[in-house]
């Protein structure tokens, strides 16, 4: 019973590592949606947090579809299969597991920030410009007037950058999945 529970724990650990890396796309969508002005306190999301954006959910679905359609799902499965050579039955790498989980969280968040970096920069510059305009003409409700422009510009930037975002994400996923413990 102890050996079975240990193997289940190792399988859950490897699956969690792969899932953390795959969630970078949904995190990037969440950041992009927030920078575009699409977040709302009335939209809850159990997976991504209290203020889920439709773009975050869409990017999560896109990530799943890309993993399944490109065959990337085989890499974590191969790592699970080969994990028996580096982690024989009866061994539980508790310290290594905790370090690997922390490293994967950091890698996933860094990937999400890299994917969303153009939107973060554009959002900061746009809001800085709006702040300057609001100081020049304080009687104008500039943030209400500029919200549609922010959303429209965000979607325009998304249309331009989506192929590059997907390519970057796929390459990072391939490298990350190949770095999983036990990957061939």
N, C-alpha and C positions, 0 to 999 in steps of 0.2 A: 504494500500500500504506500509506503514511503517513497519507493522508487517511482511508482506511477505518479504520485503527487509532484515529485521533483521534476519529472519529464514534462508534466503539464505546466508547471511553473516556468520551465525553460522555454516551452513553446509559446506561452503567453508573453513572456519577456521578448522573444524575437518578433512576435507579431506586433507587440506594442511599439517596438523600435521602428518597424516598417510603417506602422500607422502614423506615428509621430512625424516621420519624414513626409508621408503622403499628405498630411494635413497642412503642409506649408502652402499649398495652392489655395485652400479655403481661407487660411489666415491672410494671404495676400489679397484675396478678394474682399475680405472684411476691411482691410486697411484701405484698399482702393475705393470701396463703397463709402467709407467714412470720409475720405478726402474729397470725394465727389459731392458729398452732401446727401447721401442716400440713407443715412442711419436715422432710425426713429425709435424712441423709447417704447412704442406700442408694438413693435415686432420682436417677439421673443424667439430665441434659437437655442435649443437644448444642447447642441453640440458646440457651437461657437461662443456661447455666452448670452448674456441678457439682451444685448442690443445687436441682434443679428441683422446683417444687410442682405438684401436679395442677391447682390453680387457675390457675397461670401458663400451663400448656398449654391449659387450657380457654378462658381469655381470649384466647389467641393464635388459637385456632380461631374464637372468636366474632368477633374483629376481622376475620378473613378473610371469614367469612360475611357480616358487615355491609357490608364494602367491596363485595363482589360483589352483594349483594341490593339495596343502596341506590343503586347506580350511581356510587359514589365512584371506582371504578376509571377512569372516563372522564377525571377531572381530571388525573391524572399523564400519561395518554396524550395529552391535549390539550397539556400542558406540553411533552412530548417533541416533538410535532408543531410547536409554535410556537417551539421552541428554535432552529430554523434561522434565524429572523429576528433573534434577539439574539446567537446564536453562529454566524456563517457558517462554512462549511466551511473547515478549515485553521486555525481558532483554537482554542487550548487554554487556558482560563482557570485556570491552575494555582493562583495565589494566591487567586482568587475561589472556586475549588472547595474548597480547604482551609478557608477561612473559613466557607463555606456548610455543610460537613460538621460543623465544630465547633459552629456555631450550631444545626444540626439535632439533634445529640446532646444539647445543652443543652435545647432545646425539648422533645425527646422525654422526657428524664428529668424535666423540670419538669411535663410533662403527667401522667406516671406518678405523681409525688408528689401532684399535685392530686387525681387520681382515688382514690388510696389514703389521703389525709389523714385521713378519719374513722376508718379502721382503725388508722392509726398512733397517733392520739390515744387511741382506746379501748384499744389494746394497752398503751400506756405507762401509762395510768391503772389498768388492770387489774393489771398487774405491780407497780405501786407499791402498790396495795392488798394484793396478795399478800405483798409484802415486809414491809409493816406487820403483817399477820396472822402471818407467820412469826416476826417479832421478839417478838410478844406470846405466842405459843404455839410455842416452838422444838421441842418434842417431836413435833409433828404434821408429817407430810410434806405440806405444803400445796400444793406445786407438782405433786405427783403427783395429789392429790385434785382440784385445780382445773383440770387439763388438759382434761377433758371439758367443763367449764363454759366454758372459753375457746373451745373449738371450737364449741360450741352457740351461744354468744353471737355469735361471729363469723359463723356462717351466718345467724343471725337478722338481724344488721345488714346482711349482704350481700343478703338478701331485700328488706329495706326500701330499700336504696340502689341496687340494680342498675339500675332504670330511669333514675335520675338520672345514674349513672355512664355508661351507654350514650349518653344524650343529650349529656352534656358531651363525651364522647369523639368522637361524630359531628360536633359543631360544631367542635371543635378540628381534626379531620381535614379538614373542608371548608376551614377557614381556612388550614391548613398546606399543603394541596394547591394551593390558589389562590395561595399565596405562592411556589410552586416557580419557579425560573428558567424563563422561557418560558411561564408560565401566562397564559391569555388574560385 
